[in-house]
Amino acid sequence: ARDKLLLYVVGMLAFIFFFVQFMLTPALEASDEAAASLAEAQQAQIAAAAANQPSVAAGIVFIGDSRMVTLKDAVERNLGSCAAAVVAKNGSRHEWLHDTGIPQADKIIGKGSRVIINMGVNDLSDADKYAKDVNYWAAVWSARGAQIYYASVNPVWANSYGMTEERVKLFNDRLKGQLIPQIIWLDSHDYLMGVGVHASDGVHYKDDTNLVLYQYYLSMIGAI
């Protein structure tokens, strides 16, 4: 009786297993097909966007927030001109990048452009959002013949904005881990920590540090 009960239990378990597999297989196949269709549609979308080459492509493009604005100002004030076309806005967050920054930059990024993006300090909890947008547009711009770089969020000190070094490092690690292979990561954070930083308010840098950062960017993309 015990053996019969054991056989019955084993038989029922086998029946349940195959029944569940039978029921789930169509749903899993449909899910795989939907995912494949979505991937194909996105690739087609990327190819269409990549075909829109600008009439004149900028050689170097910097995309950023107030830190990039102050870097540009420091470069122009001390060196006379900035080698990059700068698309940046004070206080900008991911929403600005998505709605305004990327559309503006897209008009000047083409074959031979070298693009550095440095954003995130104003919304350190949104690494996933940055990764999604940057990965898509990096695929588009790379297909046009551009090279894309993402520069880490750089060091902060005591400030009234809730920005801490711990949050900066978490953002950098999370974002870096999600970027597609076409994007080259620039660890400007650790570079600045190594050479020393002069900050004006805990977030923004004095001219000497901005000039060091500018030279670092240009050297890393082979512009000097």
C-alpha positions in Angstrom: 0.0 0.0 0.0 2.9 2.3 0.8 4.5 1.7 -2.6 1.2 2.3 -4.4 0.8 5.6 -2.5 4.3 6.6 -3.4 3.7 5.8 -7.1 0.4 7.7 -7.0 2.1 10.8 -5.5 5.0 10.6 -8.0 2.5 10.3 -10.9 0.5 13.3 -9.7 3.6 15.4 -9.4 4.6 14.5 -12.9 1.2 15.3 -14.2 1.2 18.7 -12.5 4.6 19.5 -13.8 3.7 18.7 -17.4 0.3 20.3 -17.2 1.9 23.6 -15.9 4.6 23.4 -18.6 1.9 22.9 -21.2 -0.1 25.8 -20.0 2.9 28.2 -19.6 4.7 27.4 -22.9 2.4 29.5 -25.2 2.6 32.4 -22.8 6.4 32.3 -22.6 6.6 31.9 -26.4 4.3 34.9 -26.8 6.4 36.9 -24.3 9.6 36.1 -26.2 8.0 37.0 -29.5 6.8 40.4 -28.1 10.3 41.1 -26.7 11.9 40.3 -30.0 9.4 42.5 -31.9 10.1 45.3 -29.4 13.9 45.0 -29.9 13.5 45.0 -33.7 11.3 48.1 -33.5 13.8 49.9 -31.4 16.7 48.9 -33.7 14.7 50.3 -36.7 14.0 53.5 -34.7 17.7 53.8 -33.9 18.7 53.3 -37.6 16.1 55.9 -38.7 17.4 58.5 -36.1 21.0 57.7 -37.0 20.3 58.5 -40.7 19.7 62.2 -39.7 23.2 63.4 -40.1 23.6 67.1 -39.2 24.7 69.4 -42.0 27.7 70.4 -39.9 28.8 68.1 -37.1 30.6 69.6 -34.0 34.0 68.1 -33.3 33.5 68.1 -29.6 30.3 68.3 -27.6 29.9 68.7 -23.8 26.5 68.0 -22.3 25.9 68.9 -18.6 24.5 70.9 -15.8 25.7 74.0 -13.9 29.1 72.3 -13.4 29.6 72.2 -17.1 28.4 75.9 -17.4 31.0 77.0 -14.8 33.7 74.9 -16.6 32.9 76.6 -19.9 32.9 80.0 -18.3 36.3 79.3 -16.6 37.8 78.1 -19.9 36.6 81.1 -21.9 37.7 83.5 -19.1 41.2 82.1 -18.9 41.9 80.6 -22.3 39.8 82.8 -24.5 37.6 80.1 -26.1 36.3 76.6 -25.4 37.1 73.8 -27.9 33.7 72.2 -27.3 30.1 73.1 -28.2 28.5 73.1 -24.8 24.9 72.1 -24.2 24.3 72.8 -20.5 22.0 74.5 -18.1 22.2 75.5 -14.5 20.3 73.3 -12.1 19.4 70.8 -14.9 18.2 67.3 -14.1 17.3 64.2 -16.2 14.0 65.8 -17.3 16.0 68.6 -19.0 18.4 66.2 -20.6 15.5 64.2 -22.0 13.3 67.1 -23.1 15.9 69.7 -24.1 19.5 68.8 -23.8 19.5 65.7 -26.0 17.3 67.3 -28.8 19.7 70.3 -28.9 22.8 68.1 -28.9 21.4 65.8 -31.5 21.3 68.6 -34.1 25.1 68.9 -34.0 26.3 65.3 -33.3 27.5 63.4 -36.3 30.4 61.6 -37.9 33.6 62.3 -36.0 31.9 64.0 -33.1 33.3 63.3 -29.6 30.6 63.7 -27.0 31.1 63.9 -23.2 28.1 63.8 -21.0 28.5 64.8 -17.3 25.2 64.9 -15.4 23.5 63.5 -12.4 24.6 65.5 -9.4 21.2 67.2 -9.2 19.3 64.0 -9.1 21.5 61.3 -7.7 18.6 58.8 -7.3 17.9 58.7 -11.1 20.8 56.7 -12.4 18.4 54.2 -14.1 16.7 57.1 -16.0 20.0 58.4 -17.2 21.1 55.0 -18.4 18.0 54.4 -20.4 18.2 57.7 -22.3 22.0 57.8 -22.7 22.1 54.2 -24.0 19.5 54.9 -26.6 21.1 58.0 -27.9 24.6 56.6 -27.7 23.5 53.9 -30.0 22.1 56.5 -32.4 25.1 58.7 -32.3 27.6 55.8 -32.5 25.8 54.6 -35.7 26.4 58.1 -37.1 30.1 57.7 -36.5 30.4 59.6 -33.2 32.2 58.5 -30.0 30.3 58.9 -26.7 31.8 59.3 -23.3 30.1 59.5 -19.9 32.1 61.4 -17.3 31.4 60.4 -13.7 29.7 62.7 -11.3 32.6 64.5 -9.7 33.4 65.1 -6.0 31.2 67.1 -3.6 31.8 68.5 -0.2 29.5 69.9 2.5 26.6 71.6 0.9 22.9 72.5 1.5 21.6 70.4 -1.5 21.7 66.9 0.1 24.5 65.9 -2.2 27.1 63.6 -0.5 30.1 61.6 -1.6 28.4 58.4 -0.7 25.4 59.2 -2.9 27.8 60.3 -5.7 29.6 57.0 -5.6 26.4 55.0 -5.6 25.1 56.9 -8.6 28.4 56.4 -10.5 28.6 52.7 -9.8 24.9 52.1 -10.7 25.1 54.1 -13.9 28.5 52.7 -15.1 27.1 49.1 -14.6 24.2 49.8 -17.0 25.9 51.6 -19.9 26.2 49.9 -23.3 29.7 49.0 -24.7 29.7 51.9 -27.1 30.0 54.4 -24.2 33.4 54.9 -22.7 33.4 55.7 -19.0 35.6 58.5 -17.8 36.5 58.3 -14.1 37.0 62.0 -13.7 35.8 61.7 -10.0 38.9 59.7 -8.9 41.2 61.7 -11.2 40.1 64.9 -9.4 40.5 63.3 -6.0 44.0 62.4 -7.0 45.2 65.8 -8.2 43.2 67.9 -5.7 40.1 70.0 -5.9 39.4 73.6 -5.1 35.7 74.0 -4.6 33.8 77.3 -4.3 30.6 76.1 -2.6 30.8 72.4 -2.0 29.5 71.6 -5.5 31.1 73.9 -8.0 34.8 74.3 -8.6 37.1 77.3 -8.8 38.8 78.2 -12.1 42.0 76.3 -11.5 40.1 73.0 -10.9 37.8 73.6 -13.9 40.8 74.1 -16.1 42.4 70.9 -14.9 39.1 69.0 -15.5 38.9 70.6 -19.0 42.4 69.4 -19.9 41.6 65.9 -18.5 38.5 65.7 -20.7 40.3 66.8 -23.8 43.2 64.4 -23.2 40.9 61.4 -22.6 39.1 61.9 -25.9 42.4 62.4 -27.8 41.8 66.1 -28.5 45.2 67.2 -27.1 
